[in-house]
C-alpha cells in the first residue's frame, strides 16, 4: 500500500494549505496531506499520520531530493563537525597547558623546598659540610635530596614553633595574674 497521489481541492490537516493536497488511499483512511507535509511525515516514519498504518514508500516518487539539498546538508554537517572538532582541540590544548603549568609549579616549589631544606641542614650542621654533598661519593644527589627534605621538615617545625611563640608573646593573655 502506498499513498496514491490523488489531487483534490481539500485542505491539508497539518499546515491547512489547499495546494497539492494528497489523500491517503489506504482502506478506511482519507487523511489529506500536502506534498511538503507528506514528504516531512514520511521522512520521519513510513506511516500514515492519520491511521498510523505502515506505508510502502516508492523512493523515486516520494523523495525527490535534489542534489543541492544533499550537498547543503553535507556542508552543514561538515560545519557542525568542524566546530565540534575545533572545540575539542581547544579543550585538549587548554587542559594540556594547565597540566604542564601545574607540573612546572610543583617542580619549582619542590626544588625551592629542597634547596632551602639543605640550607637549614647546613646551618644546623647536619650531614656533610659541602652544600651539594659531593664528598659522599657517586650517590651524592640522593644524599642531597634526603638532607634537603630533612631540612625542610626541620625548618617547617621551627617556623611553626617560632610563629606560635611569637603569637603567644604578642597576642597572648595580658592579665597581671601569676597563674600559670
C-alpha positions in Angstrom: 0.0 0.0 0.0 1.2 3.5 -0.7 -0.1 7.0 -0.8 -1.7 7.5 -4.1 -1.3 11.0 -5.5 -4.9 12.0 -6.0 -5.2 15.7 -6.3 -8.3 17.2 -5.0 -9.3 20.6 -3.6 -9.0 19.7 0.1 -7.2 21.3 3.0 -4.0 19.8 4.4 -4.6 18.7 8.0 -1.0 19.8 9.0 -0.5 23.2 7.5 -4.0 24.0 6.2 -2.9 24.7 2.7 -5.0 23.8 -0.3 -2.2 23.4 -2.9 -1.0 19.9 -3.9 -3.1 18.1 -1.3 -3.0 14.2 -1.5 -5.4 11.8 0.2 -4.3 8.6 1.8 -5.6 5.7 -0.2 -5.4 3.1 2.5 -8.6 1.2 3.4 -10.8 3.3 5.7 -8.5 6.3 5.6 -8.8 9.6 3.8 -6.3 11.7 5.6 -5.3 14.8 3.5 -1.7 16.0 3.3 0.0 18.5 1.1 3.2 17.4 -0.7 5.5 19.3 1.7 3.9 17.8 4.8 3.8 14.3 3.2 7.5 14.4 2.5 8.3 15.5 6.1 6.0 12.9 7.6 7.3 10.1 5.5 10.9 11.1 6.2 10.2 10.7 10.0 8.3 7.5 9.8 6.8 5.5 6.9 3.3 5.5 8.4 0.2 7.5 7.5 -0.2 10.3 10.1 -3.9 9.8 10.2 -4.4 6.0 10.6 -0.8 5.2 11.7 -0.6 2.2 9.4 2.6 1.4 7.5 3.0 2.6 4.0 5.2 1.2 1.3 7.3 4.1 0.1 8.2 4.4 -3.5 11.6 6.2 -3.1 11.7 7.6 -6.6 8.3 9.2 -6.4 8.1 10.3 -2.7 11.6 11.6 -2.0 12.7 13.7 -4.8 15.6 15.3 -3.1 17.7 17.5 -5.3 21.5 17.2 -5.3 21.7 20.7 -4.0 19.7 19.7 -0.8 22.0 16.8 -0.2 25.1 19.0 -0.8 23.7 21.6 1.5 23.0 19.1 4.3 26.6 17.7 3.8 28.1 21.2 4.1 26.0 21.9 7.3 27.1 18.6 8.8 30.8 19.3 7.9 30.5 22.8 9.6 29.0 21.3 12.7 31.6 18.5 12.9 34.4 21.0 12.2 33.1 23.3 15.0 32.9 20.4 17.4 36.4 19.2 16.5 37.7 22.7 16.9 36.1 22.9 20.4 37.6 19.6 21.4 41.1 20.6 20.2 40.9 23.9 22.1 39.8 22.0 25.3 42.6 19.5 24.9 45.1 22.3 24.4 43.7 24.1 27.5 43.9 21.1 29.7 47.3 20.1 28.5 48.7 23.6 29.1 47.1 23.7 32.6 48.6 20.3 33.4 52.0 21.4 32.2 51.7 24.6 34.3 50.7 22.5 37.3 53.6 20.1 36.8 56.0 23.0 36.4 54.8 24.8 39.5 55.1 21.6 41.6 58.6 21.0 40.3 59.7 24.6 41.0 58.2 24.6 44.5 59.7 21.2 45.3 63.1 22.4 44.1 63.0 25.5 46.2 61.9 23.5 49.3 64.7 21.0 48.9 67.3 23.8 48.3 66.0 25.7 51.4 65.9 22.5 53.4 69.5 21.7 52.5 70.4 25.3 53.7 68.7 24.5 57.1 70.7 21.3 57.5 73.9 23.3 56.6 73.0 25.9 59.3 72.5 23.2 62.0 75.5 21.2 60.6 73.5 18.1 59.8 75.3 16.0 57.1 78.4 16.9 55.2 79.8 20.4 55.2 79.6 20.9 51.4 76.2 22.1 50.1 75.9 19.5 47.2 77.1 16.6 49.3 79.8 15.7 46.8 82.1 14.3 49.5 79.7 11.4 50.0 80.6 9.7 46.7 78.8 8.9 43.5 75.3 8.9 45.0 75.6 12.5 46.3 72.4 13.7 44.6 70.3 11.2 46.6 72.0 12.4 49.8 71.5 16.0 48.8 67.7 15.4 48.3 67.4 13.4 51.5 69.2 16.1 53.6 67.1 18.7 51.8 63.8 17.0 52.7 65.1 16.5 56.3 66.0 20.2 56.5 62.6 21.2 55.0 60.8 19.2 57.7 63.0 20.7 60.4 62.6 24.2 59.0 58.8 23.8 58.9 58.8 22.7 62.5 61.0 25.6 63.6 58.8 28.1 61.7 55.6 26.7 63.2 57.0 26.7 66.7 58.6 30.1 66.4 55.4 31.6 64.9 53.4 30.1 67.8 55.8 31.5 70.4 55.7 35.0 68.8 51.9 34.9 68.6 51.7 33.9 72.2 54.1 36.7 73.3 52.3 39.4 71.3 48.7 38.3 71.4 48.6 36.1 74.5 46.8 36.8 77.7 47.6 40.3 79.1 46.3 39.9 82.6 48.6 40.5 85.6 47.8 37.4 87.5 50.6 35.0 88.5 48.6 31.9 87.3 50.4 29.6 85.0 
